[in-house]
Amino acid sequence: MADMSVAERKTVIAGFHGGSAKVRLTPALPASRVSLRAGADAVAGLSKSLGVKLPTKPKTSAATKGRTAFWLGPDEWLLIDETGSDLMADCAASGVLHSATDISHRNTAIIVSGPAAAGTINSASPLDLSLAAFPVGAVTRSVFGKIEIILYRVEEETFRIECWRSFAEYAFGMLAEGAEDASL
């Protein structure tokens, strides 16, 4: 009888580490991700089915029990689940009109933490990352060097950078250089 093995998803930056005395760079844990599009009339039904209230204002996020929703546009969200739950099934169970695409294979994330985290990110990003302009829970789509990212402020000194896995090594390398500069 054949041995039935299940492949384990690893991020392209698994095992990477970096940073400096003032900032730490770590690959985020593998997660499920869904790109969600829906009209305003579907938000309540999707929120109930997903177990997280979809944010409806720019630069906002919502998180509960290992599941996070990022507002990316008037009818667009990025959903991330780190618990292993089936986001696509939860979207389908909502009973409302929407478009959901599983992008778990496309994206990965890097966690940037420490007192020089904002300076490290600003080495290749034009965003104002002061707490007044980008408070805890804020999220936005932006550029980092030559790539598009989604930046989320998890805590005062902790950020999550979502990027396409094909650009993850580039992003990690840019962050590693930025961490050295931010520590000077």
C-alpha positions as CSV (number, residue, x, y, z in Angstrom):
1,M,0.0,0.0,0.0
2,A,1.3,3.5,-0.9
3,D,2.4,5.8,1.9
4,M,-0.1,8.7,2.0
5,S,1.9,11.8,2.9
6,V,0.5,15.3,3.0
7,A,2.8,18.1,1.9
8,E,3.3,20.8,4.6
9,R,3.2,24.3,3.3
10,K,6.4,26.2,4.0
11,T,6.9,29.9,3.4
12,V,9.5,30.8,0.9
13,I,11.4,32.6,3.7
14,A,11.1,29.8,6.2
15,G,14.3,29.7,8.3
16,F,15.2,33.3,7.5
17,H,16.2,35.5,10.4
18,G,17.6,39.0,10.6
19,G,17.5,42.3,12.3
20,S,19.8,44.2,14.6
21,A,20.0,45.2,18.3
22,K,16.8,47.4,17.8
23,V,14.7,45.4,15.4
24,R,13.8,41.8,14.8
25,L,12.7,40.3,11.4
26,T,10.9,36.9,11.4
27,P,8.8,35.1,8.9
28,A,5.1,35.0,9.9
29,L,3.5,31.6,10.6
30,P,1.8,30.0,7.6
31,A,-1.8,31.2,7.2
32,S,-4.8,31.0,5.0
33,R,-5.6,34.1,3.0
34,V,-8.6,35.2,1.0
35,S,-9.1,38.2,-1.2
36,L,-12.7,39.2,-0.6
37,R,-14.9,41.5,-2.7
38,A,-18.5,42.4,-1.7
39,G,-21.0,45.2,-1.7
40,A,-22.1,47.1,1.4
41,D,-25.3,45.0,1.6
42,A,-23.2,41.8,2.1
43,V,-21.0,43.0,4.9
44,A,-23.3,42.0,7.8
45,G,-23.8,38.4,6.4
46,L,-20.1,37.9,5.7
47,S,-19.1,39.3,9.1
48,K,-21.5,36.9,10.9
49,S,-20.3,33.9,8.8
50,L,-16.6,34.7,9.2
51,G,-16.8,35.5,12.9
52,V,-15.0,38.8,12.5
53,K,-16.7,42.2,11.8
54,L,-15.5,43.4,8.4
55,P,-14.1,46.9,8.8
56,T,-15.7,49.5,6.6
57,K,-13.5,52.5,7.0
58,P,-10.1,53.2,5.3
59,K,-6.9,52.1,7.1
60,T,-8.8,49.9,9.5
61,S,-8.7,46.2,10.5
62,A,-10.5,43.8,12.8
63,A,-9.2,40.7,14.5
64,T,-10.6,38.0,16.7
65,K,-9.5,34.4,17.6
66,G,-6.6,34.2,15.1
67,R,-8.6,35.7,12.2
68,T,-7.9,39.2,10.8
69,A,-9.7,41.3,8.2
70,F,-8.0,44.2,6.5
71,W,-10.0,47.0,4.7
72,L,-8.3,47.5,1.4
73,G,-11.0,49.4,-0.5
74,P,-14.8,50.3,-0.4
75,D,-15.6,46.7,-1.4
76,E,-12.3,44.8,-0.8
77,W,-10.8,43.0,2.2
78,L,-7.9,40.7,2.8
79,L,-8.8,37.9,5.3
80,I,-6.0,36.1,7.2
81,D,-6.6,33.0,9.3
82,E,-3.8,31.5,11.4
83,T,-5.9,28.8,13.0
84,G,-6.3,26.4,10.1
85,S,-10.0,27.2,9.6
86,D,-11.5,27.2,6.1
87,L,-12.0,30.8,5.1
88,M,-13.5,29.9,1.8
89,A,-16.1,27.6,3.4
90,D,-17.0,30.4,5.9
91,C,-17.5,32.9,3.0
92,A,-19.6,30.4,1.1
93,A,-21.8,29.8,4.1
94,S,-22.7,33.5,4.3
95,G,-25.6,33.3,1.9
96,V,-24.8,36.7,0.4
97,L,-23.4,37.8,-3.0
98,H,-19.6,38.1,-2.9
99,S,-16.4,37.1,-4.6
100,A,-13.8,35.2,-2.6
101,T,-10.4,34.0,-3.9
102,D,-8.0,31.8,-1.9
103,I,-4.6,33.5,-2.2
104,S,-2.9,31.4,0.5
105,H,-0.4,30.1,-2.0
106,R,0.4,33.6,-3.3
107,N,1.2,35.7,-0.2
108,T,3.5,35.4,2.7
109,A,4.3,37.8,5.6
110,I,7.3,39.2,7.5
111,I,7.0,40.4,11.1
112,V,9.1,43.5,11.9
113,S,9.3,44.3,15.6
114,G,11.3,46.4,18.0
115,P,12.0,50.1,18.8
116,A,13.5,50.6,15.3
117,A,10.7,48.8,13.4
118,A,9.2,51.9,11.9
119,G,12.6,53.2,10.8
120,T,13.4,49.9,9.2
121,I,10.3,49.9,7.1
122,N,10.8,53.6,6.2
123,S,14.2,52.7,4.7
124,A,12.2,51.6,1.6
125,S,8.7,53.0,2.2
126,P,7.4,56.6,2.1
127,L,4.7,56.1,4.7
128,D,4.4,58.3,7.8
129,L,4.6,55.5,10.5
130,S,4.2,57.8,13.5
131,L,1.5,56.6,16.0
132,A,-0.6,59.6,15.2
133,A,-0.7,58.9,11.5
134,F,-0.6,55.1,11.6
135,P,-1.9,53.9,14.9
136,V,-2.1,50.3,16.2
137,G,-4.6,48.4,14.0
138,A,-4.0,50.6,10.9
139,V,-3.5,48.8,7.6
140,T,-2.7,50.1,4.1
141,R,-1.6,49.0,0.7
142,S,1.7,50.7,-0.2
143,V,5.0,50.3,-1.9
144,F,8.2,49.0,-0.3
145,G,11.2,49.5,-2.6
146,K,9.9,48.2,-5.9
147,I,7.1,46.0,-4.7
148,E,3.5,46.3,-3.5
149,I,2.9,45.4,0.2
150,I,0.1,45.5,2.7
151,L,1.3,47.0,5.9
152,Y,-0.4,46.3,9.2
153,R,0.5,47.8,12.6
154,V,0.0,44.9,15.1
155,E,1.4,46.7,18.1
156,E,3.2,50.0,18.8
157,E,6.5,48.5,17.8
158,T,5.3,45.5,15.7
159,F,4.3,45.5,12.0
160,R,3.2,42.8,9.6
161,I,4.2,43.1,6.0
162,E,2.2,41.0,3.6
163,C,3.7,40.5,0.1
164,W,3.6,38.1,-2.8
165,R,5.8,35.1,-2.0
166,S,7.8,35.7,-5.3
167,F,9.0,39.0,-3.7
168,A,9.5,37.8,-0.2
169,E,13.3,37.3,-0.4
170,Y,13.6,40.8,-1.9
171,A,11.5,42.3,0.9
172,F,13.4,40.4,3.6
173,G,16.7,41.5,2.2
174,M,15.6,45.2,2.0
175,L,14.3,45.0,5.6
176,A,17.6,43.4,6.8
177,E,19.5,46.4,5.2
178,G,17.0,48.8,6.7
179,A,17.4,47.2,10.1
180,E,21.2,47.8,10.0
181,D,20.7,51.5,9.1
182,A,17.9,52.1,11.6
183,S,20.2,50.9,14.4
184,L,22.9,53.4,13.8
